[in-house]
Amino acid sequence: MNEVTARPATRRRLSYLDVRTGRLVEAELVAANGNGAEVKLETAEGAFEARLLRSGSAGHRALDNEIITGLRLRRRLAGRPHPGEVAGLIGYNTAGGEPFALAEPYRGDPCGAEAGRLLPHDLHRFQVSLLVGVRLLAAAGIVHRALGPRTVRWDGDRVQITGFAHAAVPGEPRTAVGAPPWSAPEQHPEHVAGDVTDRDDLWAVGRLILYMATGEENRGPDAAELPPELGRLVDGVFAPPGERPAVTEMLRRVEAADPVPYGPEPDPGLVAGRREFFHVRQTKDPKTAPVREGEQKPETGGRKSRLGRLPSIWREKNRPSAHWAWLAVSVIALLALAARLIGG
């Protein structure tokens, strides 16, 4: 992270919900860099550095995406240590006139600075770390949609995926985003169609793997023209979304373990934060109101839920009749008599 040394003329107080604890925190902004994006805050528990994210020209949707990504990932981890491969959310406040979020500081530099310069061992670590980060996002139900040399950073040990302004969840309608060669064809304005899937990010992953290995930004994706090991790694990545390999398959190709061997467990510490966030979002747009866990959306036409009590007429029609019961008993008796005669 760039040094945060500039002190504001007056200390500004910030209130935010800490997603790690679910508690409201009061902090003072004691220093910031030139553009105010990187700040130093003091709380009752001590000082820390963070990135201050605001809606700005990108609009509230971009800030919402940053917050939703952080919340979904925290919930998916269910109290486990936050992985370094994905920049974590610290807290947010969307209730005031100037909504903001606080994210973990940047590590390292944009990975493009090392394109074509990594030694084989470091290149392999980059590939594994990138796939681990994308796997964690996929497990949380997040598709980044803007992976590239600027949003993926490298500190010599691990990547750090940042910039979730364009993130989406699988099933949302696709929208145009990014530019070649990093954006997948289904994200180009002239081809955008269908819904976001968990394979949409794999195109950019393949492009980054080629770029970091060769230093050539526009290197052709034809596996036959690549070194055998590199060709095997990106095989199928540049196919249509439905034909691309899963990120778990790519992890196997680099002989790395799946970082998500656990199931989705709720994190009680995030319940209050998620409820408050979606309440505020609903006030902006009532259509975004989430269905509470354990509930179902009401069905139209007055029909009862498929998981509710069955209609009495259905139960009567499907109840076995006495006729069938007596027939079953008769068949069993005949079979027993036949067995006795044959044996006797």
C-alpha angles and dihedrals in degrees: 000000000000113000113272104213109132110104119210117239090243125022110250121213120224127191118199143159111251106222091200094062105015090234131128110247130199114209139172122224103227102168141010139179123246098282095035093238094116116050143173117225133190124209134170087270097051143278128305141168125239145159114258110218121196132177093243117150092338091068134226093296091066092051091045089054091053091051096044091050092052093047095048092048093048090049092049092051090052095203097323119131113285112250118242092223093077124050105242130225115241101184146312146207119207099160100081133070092265107045116198144166133212119222134182115276121265118267123208123338136298104291093235088077088071099040111141092001104085120109115238093260093050091044090055091050090051091052093048094046093048092051091046090054093048091046091053091050091048091051089053091051095251128134111194097202094188106063112152145123092296100046095043114067131191127206098181093266110045140005123245117209112210140165110062097173091118097038120134139179121246111271097037115122111265119250130192113268139156131005136263137311092026101042116075119242091252088062095054114107093239094050105030110133142130129028132310113265135188088255096061093090094052093080091059091043090056092047092051092048090053093044095051092046098046106020088229112123095195098038110153115255094224104129091206090066094051131082107276097249093048092044092054091050096054096035109138095002093113095049122104112295096261092054099047119108119255117255088246089060090052090051088056089051090059090042094244127144122246106260091207106065092143135081127244107280123178118247108218091201091066100047095089092045095050092046092051093046095051091044090057092044091051090055087058094047120005090201090069093065107131125227108249118244112269092024133096131215110261113258121234125245096040094281118151122243116274087238094050131087113308117243112265093236090057091049092051093048093049098044113110110251126229089248092064092045093055091046091054092051091050093052092051091050093050092050091051092050092048091051091052094050092048092049095043 
